[in-house]
């Protein structure tokens, strides 16, 4: 894995504080839901 180069016209700001338990749970729930959504087979429409 290489370095990600920052575009010249975009600034990235990071929040150095640790996440709260509520924020950790929100992120975890989002990731779980996204993984479940990806597991379900997508239906293909045939025209």
ChimeraX attribute file (.defattr): number of C-alpha atoms within 10 A of each C-alpha:
attribute: neighborCount
match mode: 1-to-1
recipient: residues
	/A:1	3
	/A:2	4
	/A:3	5
	/A:4	6
	/A:5	6
	/A:6	9
	/A:7	8
	/A:8	6
	/A:9	5
	/A:10	7
	/A:11	8
	/A:12	6
	/A:13	6
	/A:14	6
	/A:15	6
	/A:16	6
	/A:17	6
	/A:18	8
	/A:19	11
	/A:20	9
	/A:21	9
	/A:22	9
	/A:23	11
	/A:24	12
	/A:25	12
	/A:26	12
	/A:27	13
	/A:28	12
	/A:29	12
	/A:30	12
	/A:31	12
	/A:32	12
	/A:33	12
	/A:34	11
	/A:35	11
	/A:36	10
	/A:37	11
	/A:38	10
	/A:39	9
	/A:40	8
	/A:41	7
	/A:42	8
	/A:43	6
	/A:44	6
	/A:45	5
	/A:46	4
	/A:47	3
